[in-house]
Amino acid sequence: MGNSVSSRGGPGLMHGALTILVVALAIATLYGAYFYAEREKEMGDVQRIFYFHAPAGLACFLAFFVTFVCGIGYLVTRKPVWDVTGHASAEIGLLFCLIVLVTGPFWARPVWGVWWTWEARLTTTLILFLIYSGYLLVRRYTDDPEQQARFASVVGIVGFLDVPLVYWSVRFFRGHHPLVLKVSGGGGLEPSMRKVFLAGIATYFALYACLLLLRVRLGRAELELTQLREQAARAARPVPAGRN
């Protein structure tokens, strides 16, 4: 009993600490976006969506990278923990990718004059969302957990190839998206904007860690429940006649 309480207390405390950190960072980012960062001269206040839009994209990349690594880990080791973690990260990555796709048009409409245009970054981001939606769908094609994990791992690995395309699309193709992250020149942002942007990244990354920890715990519980049901089903099967 003591070991059980101890094993649950550690992750619980970590999740509580991460939740407090996420709330604090979110408040700081909201304050910075609306009261601290300078007003963009050309786009005006609508540019403030950037502090939530772009960090969500980076957190999406992180989530899908973890799914990519976990896919390789599962195919090499066949250990369920890799699949559970990769599955959890893919779900969170899809949530962040959806935030990117939803907030983008609210920024684009007053600045570009359209809600959507098939430019390179928008198109590759939509493709990324569809790929990892497929990652979740392939898990429904079979009831065999091992096949689910194997098929999903392949999709998660191949799908990650789209992430570099999304990131580099602004440099490779002409489009409407500004080049924000530069190697030199201060990142293309004013100092106050850069600080709020970094706070936004920290917020999303902390939120990702918080959600991942919670979802992995749930995934492991689901896996244990499935194993218990299989054991109960085997135990309930009648013993063939002639066997002791």
N, C-alpha and C positions, 0 to 999 in steps of 0.2 A: 504493500500500500504506500509506503514511504517513497519508494522509487517512482511509482506512478505519479504521485503528487509533484515530486521534484522535476520529472521529465516534462510535465505540463506547465509548471511554473516558469521555467526558463523562457520558452517561446512566448508565453503569455506576457511576461514582463517586457520582452523585446518588442512585441507588437504594441503594447501600451506606450512604450517610449517612442516608437516610430510614429504612432498616431499623434502624440503631443508635438513631435517635431514637424509633422506634416501641417498641422493646424497653425503652428507658429510661422512656418515658412510661407504658407498660403496667405496669412494675414499680412506678412511683410511684403509679399509680392503684390497683393492687391493695393496696399498703401503706396508702394513704390510706383506702380503702373499709373495710378490716378492722381497722386499728389507730389511725387518726388521726381519722376522722370520728366525731362523737358518735352514740351509739345512739339511734335514734328512739324516743320514749317510748311511742307507741301501737302501732306495727307491729313494733318490735323489730328483730332482726337481719335479718329477711327484707327489710327496706327497703333493705339494702345492694345488692340487685340493681339498684336504681334507677341506680347509678353506671355501670352497663353497658347498661342497658335504654334509658334516655332519650338518652344520647349516640349510641347506635346509630341511634336515630330521626332525630336531627339530621343525622348523616352520610348517612343514607338520603336525606333531603331535598336535601342538597348534591349527591349523585350524580345524582339525577333532574333537578335543576336544570341540571346540566352536559349531561345528555342532551337536555333541552329546548332549551338554547342551541345545541347541536350539530345538532339537528334543523333548526332555523331556518337555521343556517349552511349545511347541506348543500342544503336546498331553494333557497336563494338562489344559491349558488356552484357546486353540483354537484361540489365537490371531495371525493374519497374520504376525506381526512384527517378531515373533520368526522364522517363516518359511523363511521369506525374509533374515534374518540374517544368518540362518543356510545354506540356499542355496548359498548365497554369499561366506560364509566361505568354503563350500565344493568345490566350483569352484577354489578358491585360493589354497586350500590344494592339489587339483589334480595337479595344476601347479607346486607346490613345490615338490610333489611326482615324477612328471615327470622329474624335474631337478635332483633329486636323482638317478633315474633310468638311465638317460642319462650320467651324469658325472661319475657314478660308473664304467662302463666298460672302460672308458678312463684311469681311475686309475688302474683298475684290469689287463688290458692287459699287460702292461710292468712289473707289480709286480707279478701277479699270472700266467701269461702266457696264459690266456684265457680271452675272452670278457665277458663271462657269465658262471656261474656254479650254479647248483641248491642247493646251500647251504642255511642254515636256514634263514639268514637275507635277502638275495636276494629274496628268494621265498616268504616269508611273506610280504615283501615290495611290490612285484608285486601283490600279492593277495589284499593288501590294496588298490592299485591303481584300480584294477578291481572292488572291492566292491563299491568304491565311484564313479566310472564311472557308475555302476549300479544305484547308488543314483540319478544321473542325468537322466538316461534312464527311470526309473520308473515314472518320471514326465511326460513322453510322452505317457504313456499308457492310459491316460484319459484326457478329456478336462475340467473336474471338478476341479477347483483350490483347493477345500477342500480335495478331494481325493488325488490329487497330493501331497499336503502338508503332509497328514496323512501317505501315503505309504512311502514317502521319509524320514519322521521322523523315522519310524521304521527301515529302512535300515541304516540311520545315527547312530542310537543308537546301533543296533546289530553290525554294521561294526566296530565301535570303539573298540570292543573287540580284534580286531587284532593288535591294536597299542601296548598294553603291550607285545604281542608275538614278534613283531618286535624289541622292545627295549631289551627284556630279552633273545632273541634268542642266542645272543653271549655267554651268561652265561649258558644257558640250553643245547645248542647243540654245537658240535665242528664245527668250520667253519674257514674261512680265515680272517674274519673281526677282527681287533685289538680291545681290550678292552680299550677305550679311557677315558670314564667318570668313574672314580673310586671315592669311598667315601674317601679314603685316598691316600697318595702318590703323591699329586700334580696333580691329574687328568690324570697321565700318560703322560704328555707333559712337554717339557722344558718351562721355564718362557716366553720366547719370543713367542713360539708357542701358549701357553695358552692365551696370550693377544690377538693375532690375531684371534684365535678361538672364543674368547668372542666377539671380534669386529664383526666377521662374524655372530654370533647369533644375536647381536643387530641390524645388518643391515637387516637381514631377518625378524626379528620381527617387526621392524619399517616399512619395506616394506609391511608386512602383514597388519598392522594397516592402512596404507595408502590405499592399495587396497580394504580392507574391507569397509572403510568409503565411498570410491567412489562407490563400487558395491552395498552397501546397499542403498545409495541415488538413484541409478539407479533402483534398485528393487522396492523401494517405489514408484517411478515415474511410473514404469510399472504397479504396482498394482492400483494406482490411475487412470491411463488411462483405465485399464480394467473395473474398477467400473463405470467410466464415460460412457464407451461404453455400458455397461449393462443398465445403467439408460436411455441413449438415445434410446436404442432398446425398452425398456419397454414403454417409452413415445411415440414412433412412432407406437406402435401397435394400430390398429383400435379399437374403443370402440364398444362392441357388441350392436346390435340393442335392443332397449328397455331400455337402461341404460342412465342416464343423466350424 
